[in-house]
Amino acid sequence: MPRPHLPFVQHQVTRHGRKVWYFRRNRSEPRVRLPDLYGSDEFTATYRACLAGQPMVVRNQRRAPKTKFKGLIDLYLKSSQWQAYKPMTRKTRGHIYEKWAALGYDTEDITRSVIIEALEARKKTPEQANSILTALKNLFAWAVSAGHVDRNPCEGIEGLKPKKVGVDEEDGYKTWSEEELAQFERAYPLGSYERLVYSILLYTGLRIGDAARLGRQHIQKDGTIQLRNEKTGAVVYLPILAPLRQALAAGPKGRPEQLAFITLRRGANVGKEHLGAWFSEAADRAGLVDCTAHGIRKAAARRLAEAGATVNQLMAIFGWARPDMAIKYTREASKKHMAAEAIGGLVRNETENVNSLTAILGEGTVAETEALSTS
């Protein structure tokens, strides 16, 4: 959609290919540099002041007045590129942009060092940090293509890698052990927010984003769950197991108008980044180290594989588009069962009388045996 033409506004393309804007009524008047973000609040305010004959004073006329980062965000949220994203993506990233807009940065102040500092401040929750990086990277990529900024400060910045906790953890998240699951349950009884989130994660195997939006709208007439996987788009069908039914009944419950099961104390839907960080903190309070929400999903896959679930069954439950992950879990479960069956071969089969002292003490113990039996 073309920009509306404003009277007395001229534009010029710099040698870097960037558009800059000027206000000039006629050639007898000097040009006044307008903010670069065409249509932003700062741009409109400066233009109206010039139109009223009260141009804003800019000390360095060769430099554009600084524009608030919030103005760039507002323009991006009105763009066709933003509208093309899925509703869940817009909701999640919208929370990120809202927080950055509230920080009061000027667009020029969002530098590479500022972004890296923001990521490092969230190094304990790398998934949350990487979501911020992706959101800012996409925003600035659009801003460069639209001519609002010269460069993308996110270029060359790598996301944080999850902490590796074992050679078998190919995705960097530790699988919860049975002891750790039991420890969490002891720390958080039924009726607590922590136990509710834990039960949804464990007894559905959903990713944190899908668990965050799971609600009454996904319950079918036959009492099962039907939900389209956010990551792959696959539809998963799940029964509501007894432990999950108990947790949902015990609550806590959100406001009547809220469909989602997880609302925490705000009474509203929770973004997956916030929920993931909150759950990791809950695990820390319970004395569990490096235990994340995704680690519970892996524990659910391990349990099912050890119970004999097939590759196709695991793919259907967890919404995997490819069999790689399912094969990994079934292979590990098979190795465990084979090892348990074979390890008995290390113990020699005993055909002797287990009550015989001779078998225990060796030959030459008949006399001692008789003495022990008569004394």
Order of alpha helices (4+ residues) and beta strands (2+ residues): beta-beta-beta-alpha-alpha-alpha-alpha-alpha-alpha-alpha-alpha-alpha-beta-beta-alpha-alpha-alpha-alpha-alpha-alpha-alpha
